[in-house]
Every structure is written in C-alpha cells, then in structure tokens.
Amino acid sequence: MSTAVTIKKTKRTKITANNAAANGQVQSLSRGLTLLEYISESPGGIALTDLAQQAGLPNSTTHRLLTTLQQHGFVRQVGDLGLWVIGSHTFIIGSSFLQSRNLLALIHPILRRLMEDSGETVNLAILDHSEYEAVIVDQVQCNALMRMSAPIGGKLPMHASGAGKAFLSTLSDNQLVQLLHKKGLHSYTPHTKTTPSSLKENLEQARKQGYSFDDEEHALGLRCIAACIYDEHHQAFAAISISGPVSRITDDRITELGALVIRAAKEISKEYGGIR
C-alpha cells in the first residue's frame, strides 16, 4: 500500500542566543539541529539563503553550521544549484532508533493512560498484511463489571470493527474494492455494513473525523472507536481503540472519546515512527 504524503511545514520559533541560553541549550548545537529539521522537510533540497531565512539566521552563520554538519556526514550539497539535502550519516543515526524501539513497551503506558481517561477498555491491534486482518496484540481492561474482553491474538473483522475500519479508511477505492472482493462482507449483527456503498460512506466519514466507529456492527451492545498509528513510512501498521457497552459509550460521548483516541494515536505515531 502506497500513499502520497504532503509534508506541511510549520513555522518555528526564531532561534536566538537569548532563548537558547534561557532554555539551557548550547546555541550552535540547537541551531544545527534546527537546520537539519528544515532540510528534512525539503525532500528536493533547499538553498542556503532559503534555509537561513526559515531559521532566522544570517547566511554566514548558516553556512558555517552547514559546513560542520557536512564534515560529519549529516548533510550534503547536490546539483548545479548546490542545494542542501540530508546526508547518509543521518540515516545511520536514525536507523539505530528503529532497531532499538519496542512497540509494546512504548505503547502500553499510553494504552493505560487512555483507559484511565476514557474509563473503557483500550486495545492495540496490528495489521496482518498476509491475510489483511486486524490482530489484537495488547489490551488494558477497565475496572467496570461490564467490559469488553478479547483474547490477545484474536482477529477482528476488517469491515465490522473499529480497528479494522480504521485500517480500511487509509485505502484507496481501488484497493478497497479488491479487498472486499477477496474477503466479502459477512454479517455479524443487523448493524453490520454489508454493502460496498454503505461501507464506503462510513469510511469516508471516518476519514473526515479522524477516527472510525463500530456501532454494534461486530457484537450487539458493543461500540468501538479507533484511530490508526503510522510508521516512519507514513503507513498505517497498527490501530488503537476504545471499546465498551452502548450504555456507557453513548451518542454524546462519541466525539469526546474520538478526540482521546486521536490524541493517543498521534502520540504513538510520533514516538514510534517520528510522524508529526
């Protein structure tokens, strides 16, 4: 699955000696790291003058910092225009993060906090690309007597679960049609989306909201709200969800819980894949 990604640049606070010192920062190091961030947001490369303007630094200072970064392999110049791009050593440093990260160790505390904030059971599901199924790999159950409970390793229907529909919402129409042709739309309850048109409409709503909603579509009396987690390639590889009975996940709580699950998914995406 491949999706086009547009990186939106956000305006950063201008770096000055005063605010760097006030924050206990080494000014030149802080400036150099900020230049790296700006360069990383310009895949085709960026001219020195443009980079200096964005960072709020003189051209001469910017050039000295870039020269130092270049000597250490973190940046390099390419093309006739001498545009600055990320160097190979930056990848080497970054890859050590990928090798050391532990998904469950990183995410479990966030799952627990989400359970405490929502008062409902929270699940983590990953996407099994071989069978294209959502598989539960972690769960933090709430303390209520009536609560959702699913076995670790249990599989969720893609078209009738919060996590599954979160994954489906990232697909193009062509990818969705191919998957539906292969998997079908089995009916679990009277609320299950069993036609491509109703499912597509539901997924479009999920894209607009930023979260998917299982409204008793997998099991009667159970609701689930979910959002995707993205890796460093901007691919949805996992989903986090809040599940509970209709008696507690009422209509007037859906937006509130949706905001909580979106915030948690963004936090995990940032910590795990560096996606802002």
N, C-alpha and C positions, 0 to 999 in steps of 0.2 A: 504494500500500500504506500503510495507516494502522494504527498500533498504539497502544493506550493505554499511557501511561507513568506509573508511580508514582515520584515522587521521594522517596527516603528521606533524611531529614535525619540527619546525623551530628553528634555532639557535638563542638564545637570547644573548643580550649583557651581559657580565660577570658583576655581581654585585660587586661593591667595595664601601668602605666607602667614597671615594672621589666623585664618580659620584652620589651616593645617596645624599650626602650633597650638591653637586653642583646643584642638581635639587630640593632642598628644601625638600627632603624626610627624613622620620625617617628610619634610616638604617635597624634596626631589623624588622620593620613592612614591609618595602619593600622586604626584603629577605624572610620573612614568606609568603607573598602573592605570590612571585615568586615560592616558593616551592609548594604552592597549585596549581598553574598553571601547573607545571611539573607533579605533581601527577595526575591531572585531565586528562592529555594526556596519562596516562598509566593505562587503564581500569583494567588490571590484577594485578596491584600493582607494586611497584618499590622498590628495595633495597636501604638502606640508602647510601651506597657507590656510587651507580649509580646516585642517586639523588644529592649527594654532588658534584659529578664530573660535572653533567649537569649544576648545578647552579654556579659552580666555587667557592665553599665554602669548608672549612675544614670539615672533618667528625664530629668533636666535636661540631662545631658551628651548623651544620645541625641537629645534634641530639638534641641540646638544643632547637632549634626553633620548631622541630617536637614535642618534649615533651610538649611545651607550647600550640601548636595547638591541640595536643591530649587532653590536660586538658580542653580545651574549646569545644571539640567535633567536631573539623573541620577535623581531620584525625584520623586514627586508624591503628593498625597493625593486619594482618591476616596471617593464615597459619603457618606451621612449620618454614618457612624461615623468618617470621616476616616482610613481605612486607608491605609497607605503601600504604593505599588507602584513598579515600575521606570519611569523616565521615558524619553522618546524619545531623549534625547541619549546614553543608554547604548547604545541600538541603533545610533546613528550611529557611535559609537566602535567598537563590536563589529563592524560591517559592514566597517570598514577591514581588520580581521583576515581576514575571509572573502575580500576582494578580493586580499590580498597572499599568501595561502598557496599553496604549490606542493606538490601531493601527492607527486610522485616525489622531489623534493628533500628533503622532510620524512621520507619513509618509507625511502628507500634505506639510510641508515645503520642503521636498525633492522633491516632485512632482513639486512644484512651481519652484524650482531651476532648475530641469531638463527641464521644459518648457522654462525657460529663456535661458538655454544653447543650447537647440535644436531649439527653435523658433517654435515648433509644440505643438499640444495638447497632454497632458500626461494623462494616465488613470491608475487606480488601479482596478484590478479585483481579486476577491477571488474565490476559488474553492468550489462549492456546491457539497459535496460528495454524497448527497442523489440522485441527478439527474445527477451528474457528468457534470456540466455545469460551464462555467466561467461567473460570475456576476459582473458587474461594480458597485463599491461602492464609488468611488471618481474620480474626474476629474478636471484638471486645463486646461482651454482652452487658446490657444494662441490668439494674437491680430489681426491676419491676417483676412481679409474679408472672404477668403475661408478657412474653417477649419472644422475639424471633430467634430461632436457633437453627443453624445449618452446619453440617459436618465440614471440617477442613478437607479440601479436596473435592467437595461437592460441585457439581456443574449446574450452571444457571442457563435457562433458555435465552438465546440472544434477543428474541423479539418480545419476550414476556417477563423481563426482569429489569430492574433499574440499571445494574451494571452492564447487562447485555445491550440495552438500548443506548446507553452512553457510548459504547463502542460503535454501534451501528450509526450513530449520528455523525461520526467522523468520516463515513464512507461517501463516495460519490454515488449518484443514482445508478450508474452502470455497475459499480461494484456491488451495490445493494441488490440489484436485480439478479445478478449472478449468484449471490449468496442465497437469496430466497428460493431461487430455482433449485439449488442444491439441498438446502435444509428444510424448506417448507415452512408453513405457519400453523403449527399444531395448536389446537385449542385446549387450554388448561382450565379456564373458567369462562363464564358468559362475557367477561370483560376483556378477554384476550383479543389483540388486534390480529384478525385472521385474513385480512385482505391487504394486498400491497399498498393500495391507495390510503387506507386508514393508518397503516404503519408509517408511510412516508409523511403524512400530515403530522403525525405525532412526533416523528424525528425532527421535522422542521421546527416545531415548537421547542423541542429540546435544544436545538442549535441557538435559537433566539434567546432562550432563558439561561443557557449555560449549564443546565442540569437536566437529566432525564427523570421521568416519573412513572413508576409502576403502580397503577391504581387497581389493585386486586386482580391483576392480569395473570399472575402465576399461582396465587393462592387466595381464596376468598378471605376477606378480613385483614389482609396484609397489604401495606403500602411501602414503597421504597423510593428513595430519592438518591440519585447518584451523579457523579461527575468524573471525567477522565483525568488520568495522570499521564504526563507526557515525558518522554525521554529526551536525551540530548539531540536526537534527530527530529524532534517535533512530532514523534509518532506516539499515538495512544497505546500504551502497553499494559496499563492497569486502570482500575476504577475503584473509587471509594464510595460507599453507600451508607445511608441511614435507613434502617428498616424497623417497622413497628406496626401495631394494630391500628385500624381505622379509628378506633375510639380515642387514640391519643394523637395520631398524625391526622388531625382534622384539616378541613379545607383552609382555615385561617392560619394554619401553621406551615403550610407548604412553602410559601415564599421565604419565611424565616429559616426553615431547615435547608432550603435550596441555597440560601446565602452562606450558611455554615459549611455545607459540603463543598461549595465552590471555593471558599477561602482555604479549606483544608487541602483540596486538590491542588490549588495553586502553590501552596506552601511546600507540598511534597514535590511537585514538578520542579520548583526552584532548587530545593535541597538535593534532589536526586539527579535531575538532568540539566540543571542550570537554566531552565526555561523561566523567563520572567513574565 
